[in-house]
Amino acid sequence: MLIEVLGASGGIGRGQGTTALRAGNVLIDAGSGLGELTLEEMRQIRHVFLTHAHLDHTVYLPFLIDSLFDHLVANQGCLEVMALPEVIGTLQRHMFNRKVWPDFSVLPSRRYPVMRFVPLAPWQRVDIGGAGGLGITPFPVSHRVPALGYRVASADLPPFVFSGDTTLDAELVVAFQRLGEIDTLMLECAFPDRHASLAKQSGHMTPALVRQLLGQLAHPPERLWISHLKPAYRGEIEAELIPVLHDYQWTCL
Ligand SMILES: Nc1ncnc2c1ncn2[C@@H]1O[C@@H]2COP(=O)(O)O[C@H]2[C@H]1O
């Protein structure tokens, strides 16, 4: 099983989509990177796990469900959107509210809708695809709004951890300790160190915070994929990460 990064940018620009990952028939987040998929590829998707409600992680969800509508109706299919209860409430109130977008969780009928919200609880693993499938474990992270990261593993996928959007605090360190061994860590780093206070205020990481987090892990990851760089600061963040990550295999997405 491969994790395919469809988008991982902290902003927009040619060739840069916001967060969306694909593993088999599962999506993690539905940012503008989702626009990389063909209609046929979208039709394979059965589950969308959301980290949080912010637009850069959800903006293509309304288009996805609209694009799949006929196919789902014809096949009696239903797209499962998995998220924290607070995130589901936000999407119901502000996105699928029949003003911004139709409420596909009651269309074409309440009994057989094309989209279903499934509440998640931190640390309650969800198994997708039975034996040999994916085990997806949500864990709490520290953002401005209720948010999760995900650990994804399967028989042929060593533990992959995606931080989602988060800053560093004591709870995040506890969560990472509980995750145990990590093969690949996709970790956000949105701002350079000169914007440390904005990073804290908006719930994001800087290279100095990445250093602090890694220094507190009992099981450092084998490799790091750094994500969510704000395009305006990309060069600066990369330069600051070089001394922080010199002992790791790493790349900026
Ligand atoms: N206090 C703030 N001042 C300026 N920009 C902010 C502030 N809070 C949030 N943002 C920006 O708004 C963005 C919302 O999405 P992000 O969390 O990815 O990143 C956030 C920041 O880029």
Ligand as a Chemical Component Dictionary entry (heavy atoms), coordinates in Angstrom:
data_LIG
# 
_chem_comp.id                   LIG 
_chem_comp.type                 NON-POLYMER 
_chem_comp.pdbx_formal_charge   0 
_chem_comp.three_letter_code    LIG 
# 
loop_
_chem_comp_atom.comp_id 
_chem_comp_atom.atom_id 
_chem_comp_atom.alt_atom_id 
_chem_comp_atom.type_symbol 
_chem_comp_atom.charge 
_chem_comp_atom.model_Cartn_x 
_chem_comp_atom.model_Cartn_y 
_chem_comp_atom.model_Cartn_z 
_chem_comp_atom.pdbx_ordinal 
LIG N1  N1  N 0 -3.676 35.857 13.887 1  
LIG C1  C1  C 0 -3.402 35.631 12.594 2  
LIG N2  N2  N 0 -2.772 36.558 11.864 3  
LIG C2  C2  C 0 -2.505 36.331 10.557 4  
LIG N3  N3  N 0 -2.810 35.190 9.919  5  
LIG C3  C3  C 0 -3.436 34.228 10.606 6  
LIG C4  C4  C 0 -3.777 34.410 11.974 7  
LIG N4  N4  N 0 -4.400 33.300 12.389 8  
LIG C5  C5  C 0 -4.458 32.463 11.302 9  
LIG N5  N5  N 0 -3.877 33.023 10.247 10 
LIG C6  C6  C 0 -3.724 32.457 8.899  11 
LIG O1  O1  O 0 -4.971 31.870 8.531  12 
LIG C7  C7  C 0 -4.687 30.559 8.096  13 
LIG C8  C8  C 0 -5.811 29.559 8.275  14 
LIG O2  O2  O 0 -5.323 28.299 7.822  15 
LIG P1  P1  P 0 -3.971 27.742 8.419  16 
LIG O3  O3  O 0 -4.233 27.314 9.826  17 
LIG O4  O4  O 0 -3.395 26.780 7.469  18 
LIG O5  O5  O 0 -2.970 28.959 8.477  19 
LIG C9  C9  C 0 -3.514 30.132 8.984  20 
LIG C10 C10 C 0 -2.656 31.365 8.899  21 
LIG O6  O6  O 0 -1.920 31.409 7.691  22 
# 
loop_
_chem_comp_bond.comp_id 
_chem_comp_bond.atom_id_1 
_chem_comp_bond.atom_id_2 
_chem_comp_bond.value_order 
_chem_comp_bond.pdbx_ordinal 
LIG N1  C1  SING 1  
LIG C1  N2  SING 2  
LIG C1  C4  DOUB 3  
LIG N2  C2  DOUB 4  
LIG C2  N3  SING 5  
LIG N3  C3  DOUB 6  
LIG C3  C4  SING 7  
LIG C3  N5  SING 8  
LIG C4  N4  SING 9  
LIG N4  C5  DOUB 10 
LIG C5  N5  SING 11 
LIG N5  C6  SING 12 
LIG C6  O1  SING 13 
LIG C6  C10 SING 14 
LIG O1  C7  SING 15 
LIG C7  C8  SING 16 
LIG C7  C9  SING 17 
LIG C8  O2  SING 18 
LIG O2  P1  SING 19 
LIG P1  O3  DOUB 20 
LIG P1  O4  SING 21 
LIG P1  O5  SING 22 
LIG O5  C9  SING 23 
LIG C9  C10 SING 24 
LIG C10 O6  SING 25 
# 
